[in-house]
Amino acid sequence: MWPAEQDARATRIRVGPSPLVGVAHAPPFVAAGPRRAEGVVMSLHASGAEVREQLADMGTTSFVTKAVYGNAASLMIATRPPGYHSKPHTHDCEQLNWLQAGQVWIFVENRAFQLEAGDFLRIPAGAVHWAWNKFEQPCTMVEVHAPGLQGDSTLAAHAVGLFDDGETSRPVAEPTTTFVDFDAAEIEKLTERAP
């Protein structure tokens, strides 16, 4: 049973066919108000105006980001300008990416992936990775980190916690970004051979 169906106070709005691929019927959407999860009232909403856009420093470059978090994950929307080139780094968390707009090269250990709008990529926890926007347009990527990066200096100052008044944040872990010495030049040559 979906959470909205469990809480009799929730207002439901029925929608047509699901925009989700492979899903015949989407769950009802909760129109407003908190929902209950294991007896705890939790906030599920932050307006776009409440989630500030900030610059995130990635060592040799920066990008514009908005971020939110809960106890087990963080979600970040990051816009990287043309020429963006981060330093190789790691996080002790898994990272799931969806490129919403533009193109970008993502490097994971000794592999190179050219992402185009609509592509997905997973970066395993602890893997050395970095990004390079070699293209003429900015790219926008939606990133989920689990456990969340809310304690990391790239997000801590501006990320918005999705918690109700009086609810205490209890992160399952607090991974951070660690820049590493890694010879990226050889791996980046793979971008020259790409079609």
FILO-251737 format. One record per residue (C-alpha): residue in three letters; x negated, y, z. Coordinates in nm, 2 decimals, decimal comma, always signed. Each point is the difference from the previous one (the first is absolute). Example, Ala and Ser with C-alpha at 12.3 -4.5 7.8 and 13.67 -1.06 7.14 Angstrom:
// FILO-251737
type  X  Y  Z
ala  -1,23  -0,45  +0,78
ser  -0,14  +0,34  -0,07
// end
This chain:
// FILO-251737
type  X  Y  Z
met  +0,00  +0,00  +0,00
trp  -0,13  +0,35  -0,09
pro  -0,06  +0,24  +0,30
ala  +0,28  +0,23  -0,12
glu  +0,24  -0,29  +0,02
gln  -0,11  -0,08  +0,35
asp  +0,06  +0,35  +0,14
ala  +0,38  +0,08  -0,01
arg  -0,08  +0,37  +0,03
ala  -0,19  +0,02  -0,33
thr  +0,17  +0,17  -0,29
arg  -0,04  -0,20  -0,32
ile  +0,00  +0,11  -0,35
arg  +0,04  -0,27  -0,27
val  -0,21  +0,05  -0,31
gly  +0,01  -0,17  -0,34
pro  -0,25  -0,25  -0,14
ser  -0,33  +0,00  +0,18
pro  -0,29  +0,19  -0,16
leu  -0,22  -0,27  +0,15
val  -0,13  -0,25  -0,25
gly  +0,12  -0,35  +0,07
val  +0,25  +0,11  +0,27
ala  +0,36  -0,05  -0,09
his  +0,16  +0,21  +0,27
ala  -0,17  +0,27  +0,21
pro  +0,08  +0,02  +0,37
pro  +0,23  +0,28  +0,11
phe  -0,17  +0,32  +0,07
val  +0,03  +0,17  +0,34
ala  +0,12  +0,36  -0,07
ala  -0,12  +0,16  +0,32
gly  -0,10  -0,06  +0,36
pro  -0,22  -0,25  +0,18
arg  +0,02  -0,37  -0,02
arg  -0,07  -0,26  +0,27
ala  -0,28  -0,24  -0,02
glu  -0,04  -0,24  +0,30
gly  +0,19  +0,25  +0,22
val  -0,23  +0,30  -0,08
val  +0,15  +0,30  -0,18
met  -0,25  +0,10  -0,28
ser  -0,01  +0,29  -0,23
leu  -0,02  -0,09  -0,36
his  -0,02  +0,34  -0,16
ala  -0,23  +0,30  -0,04
ser  +0,10  +0,26  -0,26
gly  -0,26  +0,08  -0,27
ala  -0,04  +0,35  +0,16
glu  -0,10  -0,17  +0,34
val  -0,28  -0,20  -0,17
arg  -0,27  +0,26  -0,08
glu  -0,23  -0,02  -0,30
gln  -0,37  +0,00  +0,11
leu  -0,34  -0,05  -0,15
ala  -0,17  -0,33  +0,09
asp  -0,38  +0,00  +0,01
met  -0,15  -0,30  -0,17
gly  -0,37  +0,09  +0,04
thr  -0,09  +0,15  -0,33
thr  +0,35  +0,10  -0,11
ser  +0,35  +0,05  +0,13
phe  +0,36  -0,06  -0,10
val  +0,34  +0,13  +0,09
thr  +0,21  -0,23  +0,22
lys  +0,32  -0,04  +0,19
ala  +0,03  -0,28  +0,25
val  +0,23  -0,17  +0,25
tyr  -0,05  -0,29  +0,24
gly  +0,16  -0,25  +0,23
asn  -0,15  -0,26  +0,23
ala  -0,12  -0,25  -0,26
ala  -0,06  +0,20  -0,32
ser  -0,06  +0,35  -0,15
leu  +0,12  +0,13  -0,33
met  -0,18  +0,27  -0,19
ile  +0,07  +0,18  -0,32
ala  -0,33  +0,12  -0,14
thr  -0,06  +0,22  -0,31
arg  -0,36  -0,02  -0,13
pro  -0,11  +0,28  -0,24
pro  -0,20  -0,07  -0,32
gly  -0,36  -0,08  +0,09
tyr  +0,09  -0,13  +0,34
his  -0,27  -0,26  +0,10
ser  +0,01  -0,13  +0,36
lys  -0,30  -0,16  +0,18
pro  +0,02  -0,38  +0,05
his  +0,18  -0,07  +0,32
thr  +0,18  -0,27  +0,20
his  +0,30  -0,02  +0,24
asp  +0,08  -0,29  +0,23
cys  +0,34  -0,01  -0,15
glu  +0,17  -0,13  -0,32
gln  +0,09  +0,27  -0,25
leu  +0,28  -0,03  -0,26
asn  +0,00  +0,26  -0,28
trp  +0,26  +0,10  -0,26
leu  -0,11  +0,26  -0,26
gln  +0,29  +0,23  -0,04
ala  -0,15  +0,23  -0,26
gly  -0,31  +0,04  -0,21
gln  -0,30  -0,24  -0,02
val  -0,29  -0,08  +0,23
trp  -0,28  -0,25  +0,03
ile  +0,00  -0,19  +0,33
phe  -0,31  -0,21  +0,09
val  +0,02  -0,29  +0,24
glu  -0,34  -0,15  +0,09
asn  -0,15  -0,09  -0,34
arg  +0,32  +0,03  -0,20
ala  +0,16  +0,30  -0,19
phe  +0,37  +0,05  -0,06
gln  +0,14  +0,26  -0,23
leu  +0,34  +0,09  +0,13
glu  +0,27  +0,17  -0,20
ala  +0,33  +0,13  +0,12
gly  +0,21  -0,28  +0,14
asp  -0,29  -0,23  +0,08
phe  -0,05  -0,17  +0,34
leu  -0,32  -0,10  +0,18
arg  -0,08  -0,16  +0,33
ile  -0,33  +0,07  +0,18
pro  -0,08  -0,27  +0,27
ala  -0,09  +0,11  +0,35
gly  -0,37  +0,08  +0,03
ala  -0,07  +0,01  -0,38
val  -0,23  +0,27  -0,12
his  +0,20  +0,22  -0,24
trp  +0,01  +0,35  -0,15
ala  +0,19  +0,19  -0,27
trp  -0,10  +0,21  -0,30
asn  +0,24  +0,21  -0,21
lys  -0,19  +0,02  -0,33
phe  +0,31  +0,14  -0,17
glu  +0,12  +0,35  -0,09
gln  +0,31  -0,02  +0,21
pro  +0,05  -0,04  +0,38
cys  +0,13  -0,33  +0,12
thr  +0,25  -0,07  +0,28
met  -0,03  -0,32  +0,20
val  +0,23  -0,14  +0,27
glu  -0,21  -0,19  +0,25
val  +0,11  -0,22  +0,29
his  -0,26  -0,10  +0,26
ala  +0,07  -0,28  +0,25
pro  -0,08  +0,04  +0,27
gly  +0,04  +0,37  -0,04
leu  -0,27  +0,27  -0,04
gln  +0,18  +0,25  +0,23
gly  -0,30  +0,02  +0,23
asp  -0,24  +0,06  -0,29
ser  -0,14  +0,36  -0,04
thr  +0,13  +0,02  -0,36
leu  +0,36  -0,03  +0,13
ala  +0,01  +0,06  +0,37
ala  +0,04  +0,38  -0,01
his  +0,30  +0,00  -0,23
ala  +0,17  -0,34  -0,02
val  +0,35  -0,01  +0,14
gly  +0,10  -0,29  +0,23
leu  +0,35  -0,13  -0,06
phe  +0,10  -0,04  +0,36
asp  +0,30  +0,10  +0,20
asp  -0,01  +0,25  +0,28
gly  -0,14  -0,18  +0,31
glu  -0,12  -0,29  -0,21
thr  -0,37  -0,08  +0,05
ser  -0,22  -0,07  -0,29
arg  -0,16  -0,34  +0,05
pro  -0,23  -0,07  -0,30
val  -0,10  -0,36  -0,05
ala  -0,35  +0,12  -0,08
glu  -0,18  +0,32  -0,10
pro  -0,22  -0,06  -0,30
thr  -0,21  +0,29  -0,13
thr  -0,18  +0,08  -0,32
thr  -0,37  -0,09  +0,00
phe  -0,22  +0,13  -0,28
val  -0,27  -0,25  -0,10
asp  -0,32  -0,02  -0,20
phe  +0,09  -0,18  -0,32
asp  -0,16  +0,01  -0,34
ala  +0,31  +0,11  -0,20
ala  -0,19  +0,10  -0,32
glu  -0,02  -0,36  -0,14
ile  +0,37  -0,07  +0,06
glu  +0,11  +0,33  -0,14
lys  -0,17  -0,09  -0,33
leu  +0,30  -0,23  -0,05
thr  +0,21  +0,31  -0,08
glu  -0,22  +0,06  -0,31
arg  +0,08  -0,34  -0,15
ala  +0,38  +0,02  +0,06
pro  +0,22  +0,04  -0,30
// end
